[in-house]
Amino acid sequence: MPVEEFMAGWISGALGLVLGHPFDTVKVRLQTQTSYRGIMDCMVKIYRHESLLGFFKGMSFPLASVAVVNSVLFGVYSNTLLALTATSRQERRAQPPSYTHVFIAGCTGGVLQSYCLAPFDLIKVRLQNQTESRVQPGSPRPRYQGPVHCAATIFREEGPRGLFRGSWALMLRDTPTLGIYFVTYERLCRQYTPDGQTPSSATVLVAGGFAGIASWVTATPLDVIKSRMQMDGLGRRAYQGLLDCMVSSFRQEGLGVFFRGLTINSARAFPVNAVTFLSYEYFLHSWG
Ligand SMILES: C[N+](C)(C)CCCC[C@H](N)C(=O)O
């Protein structure tokens, strides 16, 4: 089984993650808290109250986990394509796989990565939603002191299954949308690259960026539900399950609720995925 894809997925995922984390924090806050009026208001409040550090809450853990998660995604994707089309990565430029195969391989990568991602994503969301200031002395201590403490607390208070809270929503969010992700990337690359040639860096950047946007736009409705389910373990339970969360969010806040965080998700998606794909292709290319 070719392993370069796993390695390249790992490094490229980490680079994309750091770049996108501040956007991600604003997004999670907008989706789960009602005290912000919009993107700018949220950014200003985070900065004033929690300093620049506020934007990077909950990042160390995803940084460690993106290694696993992104390498599972890209590694499984590429190896599924290999199984479906019997062409190695090097042969794929001359004999491009069909979009159906690309979609199936993307979905397969999506299912497996969402299982690895679930506990890490939960911890990230819980930490990002702590609004206590770390820099002001005398301010109340947050519930979770850090990722490890957060994991241990969830385990103690909500049981081992608590660590997988929201994982159904996460899987439903990621499976089709990662199919869309790779199909968009492949389509755009092929459209702007002469047959049989390798896409230029500019093409990879643009195709990666739009792949990220296409994937996030379609993922946002379930992203909102996922974040809410993940926060639901704290205190009194508000939702009976995924469907109940959808219905009651819709009843209380209208259709717009499913698009919360759409702008910020798209703004984050372009640079993150442009860098992810560029570095992924770069590493694979330089390793031969
Ligand atoms: C499927 N979904 C849209 C959720 C993610 C797709 C892009 C994944 C990338 N690591 C990123 O963080 O943007």
The ligand as an SDF file (V2000), in Angstrom:
LIG
                    3D

 13 12  0  0  0  0  0  0  0  0999 V2000
  -16.0270   17.9950    4.5440 C   0  0  0  0  0  0  0  0  0  0  0  0
  -15.6800   19.2780    5.1400 N   0  0  0  0  0  0  0  0  0  0  0  0
  -16.3360   20.3360    4.4070 C   0  0  0  0  0  0  0  0  0  0  0  0
  -16.2180   19.3040    6.4800 C   0  0  0  0  0  0  0  0  0  0  0  0
  -14.2290   19.4550    5.2350 C   0  0  0  0  0  0  0  0  0  0  0  0
  -13.5180   19.4530    3.9120 C   0  0  0  0  0  0  0  0  0  0  0  0
  -12.1370   20.1030    3.9250 C   0  0  0  0  0  0  0  0  0  0  0  0
  -11.1840   19.6130    4.9160 C   0  0  0  0  0  0  0  0  0  0  0  0
  -10.0900   20.5700    5.2610 C   0  0  0  0  0  0  0  0  0  0  0  0
   -9.1420   19.9070    6.1380 N   0  0  0  0  0  0  0  0  0  0  0  0
  -10.6190   21.8150    5.9470 C   0  0  0  0  0  0  0  0  0  0  0  0
  -10.5190   21.8930    7.1600 O   0  0  0  0  0  0  0  0  0  0  0  0
  -11.1070   22.7170    5.2930 O   0  0  0  0  0  0  0  0  0  0  0  0
  1  2  1  0
  2  3  1  0
  2  4  1  0
  2  5  1  0
  5  6  1  0
  6  7  1  0
  7  8  1  0
  8  9  1  0
  9 10  1  0
  9 11  1  0
 11 12  2  0
 11 13  1  0
M  CHG  1   2   1
M  END
$$$$
